[in-house]
Amino acid sequence: MMLEGKVAIVTGAASGIGLAAAKLFAQEGASVCLADIDVQSGEVAAEDIRKSGGSAIFVTTDVTTQSAVDHMVARTLDAFGQLDIAFNNAGGPVRYAALDECTPEDWDKALALNMTGMWLCMKAEAKAMEASGGGAILNCASRNADAAAPNLFAYTSSKHGVIGMTRSAALDLAPRGIRVNALLPGVTRSPMIEQALNGSGFIASGKLQERIPMGRLAVCAEQAEAACWLLSDRASYVTGTTLMVDGGLSAAM
């Protein structure tokens, strides 16, 4: 029970890595607020956790909006009385585009989803955690936060920004007893990737899997396990760092 007695927020919790994390956190003893813009899937996920004996609520949340983020944290405090850990996992893809093809709309969407939302969440979460005596925040970045790929200019730029925000926040919040780290997932079998696997692009071709030393894509549960450790007290001296979970791909580049 790595998270026994803790209260957690997981954004982007209706599917993929966020859903796997919310379920694992509950299994490990945490009370969980699942936050997402997908109301139907989010409500079902929270109910599944409760049916399994866990403690969970769902809050409809657009992380790019300050009022929605504040409401998410307030509902968590109302339901559970405190906030100890947060997995800022909400984000999303943008249109594939190289530098000269990237439009202002592409750029604004990438920054709103992958940076502004994370900044707003950290601000609200840190305030609640400090009142609860400290805590831990984990930001979900990407393997592309430490590398790059062609035709992903806005996405890659925004994910690199997550690393800067994470390190800066870690320094600001360490005196308040709050740790801040970043998870860098490699290609993981989320709904978005499953769709790509069924398409005709690079991922579907099998060439990406061939480049991964472990010979396969990750599953969401593997990313959730890494997140759980980083947010648990077992990682009590870890802050301002990044954890790459990509099957060795970055080591082979």
C-alpha positions as CSV (number, residue, x, y, z in Angstrom):
1,M,0.0,0.0,0.0
2,M,2.5,2.6,-1.2
3,L,-0.1,5.4,-1.1
4,E,-2.1,4.4,2.0
5,G,-3.9,7.4,3.5
6,K,-3.0,9.8,0.8
7,V,-5.3,11.9,-1.3
8,A,-4.5,12.2,-5.0
9,I,-5.6,14.2,-8.1
10,V,-5.1,12.6,-11.5
11,T,-5.8,14.8,-14.5
12,G,-6.5,13.2,-17.9
13,A,-7.9,10.3,-15.9
14,A,-10.6,9.1,-18.2
15,S,-8.4,7.0,-20.4
16,G,-4.9,5.8,-21.1
17,I,-2.0,6.4,-18.7
18,G,-4.2,8.6,-16.5
19,L,-6.9,6.0,-16.1
20,A,-4.3,3.3,-15.3
21,A,-2.7,5.6,-12.7
22,A,-6.0,6.5,-11.0
23,K,-6.8,2.8,-10.6
24,L,-3.4,1.9,-9.3
25,F,-3.3,4.8,-6.9
26,A,-6.6,3.6,-5.5
27,Q,-5.4,0.0,-5.2
28,E,-2.3,1.4,-3.4
29,G,-4.6,3.0,-0.8
30,A,-5.1,6.6,-2.0
31,S,-8.4,8.4,-2.3
32,V,-8.5,9.7,-5.9
33,C,-10.0,12.7,-7.7
34,L,-10.2,11.8,-11.4
35,A,-10.3,14.9,-13.6
36,D,-11.0,15.0,-17.3
37,I,-13.1,16.7,-20.0
38,D,-14.5,13.3,-21.0
39,V,-17.4,13.2,-18.5
40,Q,-18.9,9.9,-19.5
41,S,-15.7,7.9,-19.4
42,G,-14.5,9.7,-16.2
43,E,-17.7,8.9,-14.3
44,V,-17.5,5.3,-15.3
45,A,-13.9,5.1,-14.2
46,A,-14.6,6.6,-10.8
47,E,-17.5,4.2,-10.3
48,D,-15.3,1.3,-11.3
49,I,-12.9,2.2,-8.6
50,R,-15.6,2.5,-6.0
51,K,-17.0,-0.9,-7.0
52,S,-13.6,-2.3,-6.4
53,G,-13.5,-1.0,-2.9
54,G,-11.6,2.2,-3.6
55,S,-12.4,5.8,-2.8
56,A,-12.9,8.1,-5.9
57,I,-14.7,11.0,-7.3
58,F,-14.9,12.5,-10.8
59,V,-14.7,16.2,-11.5
60,T,-15.2,17.6,-15.0
61,T,-12.1,19.7,-15.6
62,D,-10.6,21.7,-18.5
63,V,-7.1,22.2,-17.2
64,T,-6.5,25.2,-19.5
65,T,-9.0,27.2,-17.4
66,Q,-8.1,28.6,-14.0
67,S,-11.6,28.5,-12.6
68,A,-12.0,24.8,-13.6
69,V,-8.6,23.9,-12.0
70,D,-9.5,25.7,-8.8
71,H,-12.9,23.9,-8.8
72,M,-11.1,20.6,-9.2
73,V,-8.9,21.2,-6.2
74,A,-11.8,22.6,-4.1
75,R,-13.9,19.5,-4.8
76,T,-11.0,17.3,-3.8
77,L,-10.6,19.1,-0.5
78,D,-14.4,19.0,0.1
79,A,-14.5,15.3,-0.5
80,F,-11.3,14.1,1.2
81,G,-10.1,17.0,3.4
82,Q,-6.6,17.3,2.1
83,L,-4.3,16.9,-1.0
84,D,-1.1,15.0,-0.8
85,I,-0.1,14.0,-4.4
86,A,-1.0,15.0,-7.9
87,F,-0.3,13.5,-11.3
88,N,-0.7,16.2,-13.9
89,N,-1.2,13.9,-16.9
90,A,-3.7,15.8,-19.0
91,G,-2.4,17.0,-22.3
92,G,-2.8,16.0,-25.9
93,P,-1.4,15.8,-29.4
94,V,-1.5,18.5,-32.0
95,R,-1.5,18.4,-35.8
96,Y,1.7,16.9,-37.2
97,A,3.6,19.9,-38.6
98,A,7.2,20.9,-39.2
99,L,8.5,24.4,-38.1
100,D,7.5,26.2,-41.3
101,E,4.1,24.4,-41.4
102,C,3.3,25.1,-37.7
103,T,0.4,27.6,-37.5
104,P,-0.3,30.0,-34.6
105,E,-3.3,27.8,-33.9
106,D,-1.1,24.7,-33.6
107,W,1.3,26.6,-31.4
108,D,-1.3,28.0,-29.1
109,K,-3.1,24.6,-28.7
110,A,0.2,22.8,-27.8
111,L,1.1,25.3,-25.2
112,A,-2.4,25.5,-23.7
113,L,-2.7,21.7,-23.4
114,N,0.8,20.8,-22.4
115,M,2.1,23.8,-20.5
116,T,-0.5,26.3,-19.4
117,G,-2.7,23.6,-18.0
118,M,0.2,22.1,-16.1
119,W,1.2,25.5,-14.7
120,L,-2.3,26.2,-13.5
121,C,-2.6,22.8,-11.9
122,M,0.7,23.1,-10.1
123,K,-0.2,26.5,-8.7
124,A,-3.5,25.3,-7.3
125,E,-2.2,21.9,-6.1
126,A,0.8,23.4,-4.3
127,K,-1.3,25.8,-2.3
128,A,-3.5,22.9,-1.1
129,M,-0.5,20.7,-0.4
130,E,1.2,23.3,1.6
131,A,-1.9,23.6,3.8
132,S,-1.9,19.8,4.2
133,G,1.8,19.8,5.3
134,G,3.5,19.0,2.0
135,G,3.2,16.6,-0.9
136,A,4.4,15.5,-4.3
137,I,3.6,16.6,-7.8
138,L,4.4,14.6,-11.0
139,N,4.1,16.2,-14.4
140,C,3.6,13.9,-17.4
141,A,5.9,15.0,-20.2
142,S,7.0,12.7,-23.0
143,R,10.1,11.0,-24.4
144,N,9.9,14.0,-26.8
145,A,10.7,16.3,-23.8
146,D,14.3,15.0,-24.1
147,A,14.5,14.3,-27.8
148,A,12.9,15.4,-31.0
149,A,11.1,14.0,-34.0
150,P,10.4,15.5,-37.4
151,N,7.1,17.2,-38.0
152,L,6.3,17.6,-34.3
153,F,7.6,21.1,-33.8
154,A,4.8,22.5,-31.5
155,Y,4.3,19.3,-29.5
156,T,8.0,18.8,-28.9
157,S,8.6,22.4,-27.9
158,S,5.8,22.3,-25.4
159,K,7.0,19.0,-23.9
160,H,10.5,20.4,-23.5
161,G,8.8,23.3,-21.7
162,V,7.3,20.9,-19.2
163,I,10.9,19.9,-18.1
164,G,11.8,23.5,-17.4
165,M,8.6,24.1,-15.5
166,T,9.1,21.0,-13.4
167,R,12.7,21.9,-12.4
168,S,11.8,25.5,-11.6
169,A,8.8,24.5,-9.6
170,A,10.9,21.9,-7.7
171,L,13.3,24.6,-6.5
172,D,10.4,27.0,-5.6
173,L,8.4,24.4,-3.7
174,A,11.2,22.3,-1.9
175,P,11.2,24.7,1.1
176,R,7.5,24.1,1.4
177,G,7.9,20.3,1.6
178,I,6.6,19.7,-1.9
179,R,8.5,17.5,-4.4
180,V,8.1,18.0,-8.2
181,N,9.2,15.6,-10.8
182,A,8.4,14.7,-14.4
183,L,7.6,11.3,-16.0
184,L,8.8,10.9,-19.7
185,P,6.8,8.0,-21.2
186,G,7.9,6.4,-24.4
187,V,5.3,5.3,-26.9
188,T,2.6,3.6,-24.9
189,R,-0.5,1.6,-25.9
190,S,-3.0,4.3,-25.1
191,P,-6.2,4.9,-27.1
192,M,-4.4,7.5,-29.2
193,I,-1.5,5.1,-30.0
194,E,-3.9,2.2,-30.7
195,Q,-5.5,4.4,-33.3
196,A,-2.1,5.1,-34.9
197,L,-1.2,1.4,-34.9
198,N,-4.3,0.7,-36.9
199,G,-3.4,3.4,-39.4
200,S,-0.7,3.6,-42.1
201,G,2.0,5.8,-40.6
202,F,5.4,5.2,-39.0
203,I,4.1,3.6,-35.8
204,A,1.8,1.2,-37.7
205,S,4.6,0.1,-39.9
206,G,6.3,-1.6,-37.0
207,K,9.6,0.3,-37.6
208,L,9.3,2.1,-34.3
209,Q,9.0,-1.1,-32.4
210,E,12.0,-2.5,-34.2
211,R,14.1,0.5,-32.8
212,I,13.1,-0.1,-29.2
213,P,15.7,-2.3,-27.4
214,M,13.0,-4.1,-25.4
215,G,11.2,-4.9,-28.7
216,R,7.7,-3.6,-27.8
217,L,5.6,-0.6,-26.8
218,A,4.8,0.1,-23.2
219,V,1.4,-0.5,-21.7
220,C,-0.3,2.1,-19.6
221,A,0.1,0.1,-16.4
222,E,3.9,0.3,-16.7
223,Q,3.8,4.1,-16.8
224,A,1.4,4.1,-13.9
225,E,3.8,2.0,-11.8
226,A,6.6,4.5,-12.4
227,A,4.2,7.4,-11.5
228,C,3.2,5.7,-8.3
229,W,6.7,5.3,-7.1
230,L,7.7,8.9,-7.8
231,L,4.7,10.1,-5.9
232,S,5.1,7.7,-3.0
233,D,7.2,8.3,0.2
234,R,9.7,5.8,-1.2
235,A,10.9,8.5,-3.5
236,S,11.1,11.0,-0.6
237,Y,14.5,12.4,-1.7
238,V,13.7,12.7,-5.4
239,T,12.8,16.1,-6.7
240,G,13.5,18.2,-9.8
241,T,14.3,15.2,-11.9
242,T,12.9,13.3,-14.9
243,L,12.3,9.6,-15.3
244,M,12.4,8.2,-18.8
245,V,10.2,5.1,-19.3
246,D,10.7,4.2,-22.9
247,G,12.1,0.6,-23.1
248,G,15.6,1.8,-23.7
249,L,14.9,3.8,-26.9
250,S,16.6,6.9,-25.7
251,A,19.7,4.9,-24.7
252,A,20.0,3.5,-28.2
253,M,19.8,6.8,-30.1
